[in-house]
Amino acid sequence: MGPSGSGKTSLLNVISQRTYLSQGSIVEGSVCVNDRELEQGNDFGKIGAFVQQDDVLVQMLSPRELLTFSARMKTNLNEAQIAERVERILTRLGL
């Protein structure tokens, strides 16, 4: 991915519309994800998310527990829908 300071986090901040995290940043042009231009605001939140490197995930939780927790925080799905989605992700990842 590149050494420290090569711009990985800056790129993710631009794509995810978090440029407010880098004070003094200026973004020009358009940002497209999957051949679709993102609108100003929180358009990225409708199609994706990323966790910043300084966020701490509980190391004692299993992948199932972490995905379930994340789905509860990020979606409006009910428990059955969350369980089904988590199972699909775990299967796809071979976990």
Residue, then its C-alpha position, 0 to 999 in steps of 0.5 A: m500500500g505504501p509507506s507512512g506519509s504516502g497519502k493512503t489515509s488522505l485518499l480514503n478521506v477524500i473518497s469517503q467525504r471526510t476532508y474536514l478531518s484534514q484541516g486546510s485541505i482543498v479538493e478539486g474535481s469530482v470523486c467517482v465510486n463504481d462509475r458514479e459521481l458522489e454528491q456533496g454531503n454524506d453520499f459515500g455513507k450510502i454505499g460504503a464505510f471505512v474505519q480509521q486507523d486510530d479507531v480501536l476494535v475490541q480484540m477479544l471479539s470474534p469476526r462474527e461478533l465484530l460484524t454483528f456489532s458493526a451492522r447494528m451500529k450502521t444499519n436499520l436491519n432487524e436481528a434476523q437480517i443482520a444474522e443472515r448478512v453476517e453469515r453471508i459475509l463470513t461464508r464469502l470470506g471463508l471464515 
